[in-house]
Amino acid sequence: MAQSGSGGDFRPVELGAHNPSHSEVDQGAGEKRAQQEKGQPQNSESSSNPQYLLRKFFVARPGAFDQAVQDLTNQLLAKEKETVTSAWLLVEIDHWNNEKERVVLLADKSLFICKYDFIMLCSQQIQKVPLNFIDRICRGPFTFPEKSVDKRDGEGLRIHWDKLREPSFISRWNPLSGDLPYTTFIDHPLRTCSEMLSAISQISGFADHLIKAVQDAHKENPVPGRANGALILNQPLLIETYVGFMSFIGNRNKLGYSLARGSVGF
């Protein structure tokens, strides 16, 4: 997990079947007719159904998130000599509006953004950002260029760590670029599915812990030549995409998540 020589350039590094009875069939048919009469969708296992989501997302499997945190914590303790203080399950939004499921760890001196495979239970990538380099934390609704056909509802949390370095043209227009001095988070889709998931999957709670950790880091270990402290702002978050075809397909099919996608066979 290497940090490059330039102060603000932090790059990621690789690291039994049930047979229904006649009564159940009749009951199901009755519920389906009732839904049709009310104009409701027949399939109750929709994206808004908590039980359906808990079965669909691998991170919701018993012990999956705890196992991820333990694996990542041990890795960071061994390689970075840092102790994790809190763990979060959030969704990262990249500069092309793509959603990516992430485990986010706050440690003594750093913020770690982790790509974790909840299917194979292994770490795939970790990005390290020193807390005392974070100079701006913004929260607000998403906005897009005037002629953009792309869109995203809701609010996000954007973290900047190098206000002196603007993203280059190549970085902004490269969908695979990791050379951007900021990252953006939103709530995880499982935030309303259980009390435990609600506590770790919302940017509101994460923001409170992050702000305190950043303020403490600036006091204890100020960076020479840089202004002390971080700006805490409420403002719109711009995503510079115009068509958004890739993000539309990817986000609609949840390609950035560890998801049960059904069986495929012959």
C-alpha positions as CSV (number, residue, x, y, z in Angstrom):
1,M,0.0,0.0,0.0
2,A,2.4,2.6,-1.2
3,Q,2.0,6.4,-1.1
4,S,3.7,8.2,-4.0
5,G,6.3,10.9,-3.5
6,S,4.0,13.8,-4.4
7,G,2.1,14.9,-1.4
8,G,-1.5,14.7,-2.7
9,D,-1.3,11.8,-5.1
10,F,-2.8,8.7,-3.4
11,R,-3.2,5.8,-5.8
12,P,-4.9,2.5,-5.2
13,V,-2.7,-0.6,-4.9
14,E,-3.6,-4.2,-5.6
15,L,-3.7,-6.3,-2.7
16,G,-33.3,-28.2,0.7
17,A,-36.3,-27.5,-1.7
18,H,-39.7,-26.5,-0.4
19,N,-42.9,-28.0,-2.0
20,P,-45.9,-25.6,-1.4
21,S,-49.2,-27.0,-0.2
22,H,-52.5,-26.4,-2.0
23,S,-53.4,-23.8,0.6
24,E,-50.2,-21.9,0.0
25,V,-50.8,-22.0,-3.8
26,D,-54.4,-20.7,-3.4
27,Q,-53.1,-18.0,-1.0
28,G,-50.5,-16.9,-3.5
29,A,-53.0,-16.8,-6.3
30,G,-55.3,-14.7,-4.2
31,E,-52.5,-12.2,-3.3
32,K,-51.6,-11.9,-7.0
33,R,-55.3,-11.2,-7.9
34,A,-55.4,-8.5,-5.2
35,Q,-52.3,-6.9,-6.5
36,Q,-53.7,-6.8,-10.0
37,E,-57.0,-5.2,-8.8
38,K,-55.0,-2.5,-6.9
39,G,-52.7,-1.9,-9.9
40,Q,-49.6,-3.1,-7.9
41,P,-46.8,-5.1,-9.4
42,Q,-47.2,-8.8,-9.2
43,N,-43.6,-9.5,-8.2
44,S,-43.3,-8.7,-4.5
45,E,-39.5,-9.4,-4.6
46,S,-38.7,-6.0,-6.0
47,S,-35.7,-3.7,-5.3
48,S,-37.7,-2.0,-2.5
49,N,-38.4,-5.2,-0.6
50,P,-36.0,-5.5,2.3
51,Q,-36.0,-9.3,2.4
52,Y,-35.3,-9.5,-1.3
53,L,-32.4,-7.1,-0.9
54,L,-31.0,-9.1,2.0
55,R,-31.0,-12.2,-0.1
56,K,-29.6,-10.5,-3.1
57,F,-26.5,-8.7,-1.7
58,F,-23.7,-10.9,-0.5
59,V,-22.6,-8.4,2.1
60,A,-25.9,-9.0,3.9
61,R,-25.1,-12.7,4.4
62,P,-24.5,-13.5,8.1
63,G,-20.9,-12.6,9.1
64,A,-19.9,-11.3,5.6
65,F,-19.3,-7.7,6.6
66,D,-17.6,-8.6,9.9
67,Q,-15.3,-11.0,8.0
68,A,-14.4,-8.2,5.6
69,V,-13.6,-5.7,8.4
70,Q,-11.5,-8.4,10.2
71,D,-9.5,-9.2,7.0
72,L,-8.9,-5.6,6.1
73,T,-8.1,-4.6,9.7
74,N,-5.5,-7.3,10.0
75,Q,-4.0,-6.3,6.6
76,L,-3.8,-2.6,7.6
77,L,-2.3,-3.4,11.0
78,A,0.4,-5.6,9.4
79,K,1.3,-3.3,6.5
80,E,0.4,0.2,7.6
81,K,0.7,-0.2,11.4
82,E,-2.6,1.6,11.8
83,T,-5.6,0.7,14.0
84,V,-9.1,1.0,12.5
85,T,-11.5,3.1,14.6
86,S,-14.7,2.6,12.6
87,A,-15.9,0.7,9.5
88,W,-18.6,1.7,7.0
89,L,-20.4,0.1,4.1
90,L,-21.0,2.8,1.4
91,V,-21.2,3.3,-2.3
92,E,-18.5,5.2,-4.2
93,I,-19.6,7.3,-7.2
94,D,-16.8,7.8,-9.7
95,H,-16.4,10.7,-12.1
96,W,-18.4,8.9,-14.7
97,N,-21.4,8.4,-12.3
98,N,-20.7,4.7,-11.8
99,E,-21.7,3.1,-8.5
100,K,-19.1,0.9,-6.7
101,E,-19.7,-0.9,-3.4
102,R,-17.0,-0.1,-0.9
103,V,-15.9,-0.8,2.6
104,V,-14.6,2.4,4.1
105,L,-12.3,2.4,7.1
106,L,-11.4,5.2,9.4
107,A,-8.0,4.7,11.1
108,D,-5.8,6.7,13.4
109,K,-4.2,8.7,10.7
110,S,-5.8,7.6,7.4
111,L,-8.9,7.0,5.5
112,F,-9.0,3.7,3.6
113,I,-11.3,3.1,0.7
114,C,-11.5,-0.7,0.1
115,K,-12.8,-2.8,-2.8
116,Y,-13.8,-6.1,-1.2
117,D,-15.1,-9.2,-2.9
118,F,-18.0,-10.4,-0.7
119,I,-18.4,-13.5,-2.9
120,M,-14.8,-14.8,-2.5
121,L,-14.3,-12.9,0.8
122,C,-11.0,-11.3,-0.2
123,S,-9.6,-7.8,-0.5
124,Q,-9.1,-6.6,-4.1
125,Q,-7.9,-3.0,-3.8
126,I,-7.2,-0.4,-1.1
127,Q,-6.8,3.3,-1.5
128,K,-5.1,5.3,1.3
129,V,-5.8,9.0,2.0
130,P,-4.0,10.6,5.0
131,L,-6.6,12.4,7.1
132,N,-4.4,15.5,7.5
133,F,-4.3,15.9,3.7
134,I,-8.1,16.2,3.5
135,D,-8.9,19.9,2.9
136,R,-12.5,20.0,2.0
137,I,-15.6,17.9,2.8
138,C,-18.8,18.8,0.8
139,R,-22.3,17.5,1.1
140,G,-25.2,18.3,-1.2
141,P,-27.4,17.3,-4.2
142,F,-25.9,16.1,-7.4
143,T,-25.8,18.3,-10.5
144,F,-24.8,17.7,-14.1
145,P,-23.8,20.0,-17.0
146,E,-26.6,21.9,-18.6
147,K,-26.8,19.8,-21.7
148,S,-26.3,16.5,-20.0
149,V,-28.9,13.7,-20.3
150,D,-27.4,11.9,-17.3
151,K,-28.9,12.3,-13.9
152,R,-28.8,11.2,-10.3
153,D,-31.2,11.9,-7.4
154,G,-30.4,12.4,-3.8
155,E,-27.4,13.7,-1.9
156,G,-23.7,12.7,-1.8
157,L,-20.6,13.4,0.3
158,R,-17.5,14.5,-1.5
159,I,-14.0,14.4,0.1
160,H,-11.2,16.5,-1.4
161,W,-7.5,16.0,-0.5
162,D,-5.5,18.3,-2.8
163,K,-7.1,21.7,-3.5
164,L,-4.0,22.8,-5.3
165,R,-4.2,20.1,-8.0
166,E,-7.0,20.2,-10.5
167,P,-7.8,16.9,-12.4
168,S,-6.2,16.8,-15.8
169,F,-8.3,16.6,-19.0
170,I,-7.1,13.0,-19.5
171,S,-8.1,12.0,-16.0
172,R,-11.6,13.6,-16.3
173,W,-12.4,11.8,-19.6
174,N,-10.8,8.4,-18.8
175,P,-13.4,6.2,-17.1
176,L,-10.7,4.0,-15.5
177,S,-8.7,6.9,-14.1
178,G,-7.8,6.7,-10.4
179,D,-5.8,9.9,-10.4
180,L,-8.4,12.2,-9.1
181,P,-7.9,14.3,-5.9
182,Y,-11.4,13.5,-4.5
183,T,-14.0,10.8,-4.0
184,T,-17.7,10.8,-3.6
185,F,-20.0,8.6,-1.5
186,I,-23.7,7.9,-1.2
187,D,-25.8,5.7,1.1
188,H,-25.7,1.9,0.4
189,P,-29.0,0.4,-0.9
190,L,-29.2,-1.8,2.2
191,R,-29.5,1.2,4.6
192,T,-33.2,0.6,5.4
193,C,-33.0,-3.2,5.6
194,S,-31.9,-3.6,9.2
195,E,-30.9,-1.7,12.2
196,M,-27.3,-2.9,12.0
197,L,-27.0,-2.0,8.3
198,S,-28.6,1.4,8.8
199,A,-25.9,2.3,11.4
200,I,-23.0,1.7,8.9
201,S,-24.5,2.4,5.5
202,Q,-25.5,6.1,5.6
203,I,-23.3,9.1,4.7
204,S,-24.8,11.2,7.5
205,G,-23.2,9.0,10.3
206,F,-20.0,8.6,8.3
207,A,-19.6,12.3,7.8
208,D,-19.8,13.0,11.5
209,H,-17.0,10.6,12.3
210,L,-14.9,11.7,9.3
211,I,-15.1,15.4,10.2
212,K,-14.0,14.8,13.8
213,A,-11.2,12.5,12.6
214,V,-9.9,15.0,10.1
215,Q,-10.0,17.9,12.6
216,D,-8.1,15.9,15.1
217,A,-5.5,14.9,12.5
218,H,-4.9,18.5,11.4
219,K,-4.3,19.5,15.1
220,E,-2.0,16.6,15.9
221,N,-0.1,16.4,12.6
222,P,-0.4,19.6,10.5
223,V,1.2,19.5,7.1
224,P,3.9,22.1,6.6
225,G,3.1,24.7,4.0
226,R,-0.6,23.9,4.0
227,A,-3.5,25.7,5.7
228,N,-4.6,24.0,8.9
229,G,-8.0,22.5,9.0
230,A,-10.6,21.4,6.4
231,L,-13.6,23.3,5.0
232,I,-17.0,21.8,5.7
233,L,-19.4,22.9,3.0
234,N,-23.0,22.3,1.9
235,Q,-23.0,22.7,-1.9
236,P,-24.1,20.9,-5.1
237,L,-21.8,18.1,-6.3
238,L,-21.0,18.3,-10.0
239,I,-20.6,15.2,-12.1
240,E,-19.3,16.0,-15.5
241,T,-21.0,13.5,-17.7
242,Y,-23.2,14.2,-20.7
243,V,-24.6,10.9,-22.0
244,G,-24.1,8.5,-19.1
245,F,-24.9,5.4,-21.2
246,M,-22.2,3.3,-19.4
247,S,-23.4,4.3,-15.9
248,F,-27.1,3.8,-16.8
249,I,-26.4,0.2,-17.8
250,G,-24.0,-0.5,-15.0
251,N,-26.0,1.1,-12.2
252,R,-29.4,-0.3,-13.4
253,N,-27.9,-3.8,-13.3
254,K,-25.9,-3.2,-10.1
255,L,-22.6,-4.2,-11.7
256,G,-20.6,-2.4,-9.1
257,Y,-21.9,-4.7,-6.2
258,S,-21.3,-8.2,-5.0
259,L,-24.7,-9.5,-6.0
260,A,-26.4,-12.9,-6.4
261,R,-27.3,-12.8,-10.1
262,G,-29.1,-16.2,-10.5
263,S,-27.9,-19.4,-12.0
264,V,-26.6,-19.7,-15.6
265,G,-26.2,-23.2,-17.0
266,F,-27.2,-25.6,-19.7
